[in-house]
Amino acid sequence: QVQLVESGGGLVQAGGSLRLSCAASGIGFSIYRMGWFRQAPGKQRELVATITSGNSTNYVDSVKGRFTISRDNAKNTVYLQMNSLKPEDTAVYYCNAEHWRWYGATDYWGQGTQVTVSS
């Protein structure tokens, strides 16, 4: 059974920091591209950051220079360090694991963790 369990969300003032964690089980974690997505009320889910099995990273422009994604394959965990948080970062943050095979992509989602940034 595949599980992605996020933690680390909460309420923080603008300018503050949070570190999200996502612990994976039931998958070959090291071969998966891991990602963080977020969804604010009334908006579509958007990609925040991804990290490949080879540790290449990608960020949405709005978080570049403020957020850092990393992974620890020994702990089957991916992290999102969020600094200089802004009220517009308020959203439910979801962990995603994706792996492409010849027949298509397999991906999994966590249940989400709420991040609220007050002004």
Sequence and secondary structure as in RCSB ss.txt:
>XXXX:A:sequence
QVQLVESGGGLVQAGGSLRLSCAASGIGFSIYRMGWFRQAPGKQRELVATITSGNSTNYVDSVKGRFTISRDNAK
NTVYLQMNSLKPEDTAVYYCNAEHWRWYGATDYWGQGTQVTVSS
>XXXX:A:secstr
  EEEEE  EEEETT  EEEEEEEESS GGGSEEEEEEE TTS  EEEEEE TT  EEE GGGTTTEEEEEETTT
TEEEEEE S  GGG EEEEEEEEEEETTEEEEEE   EEEEEE 
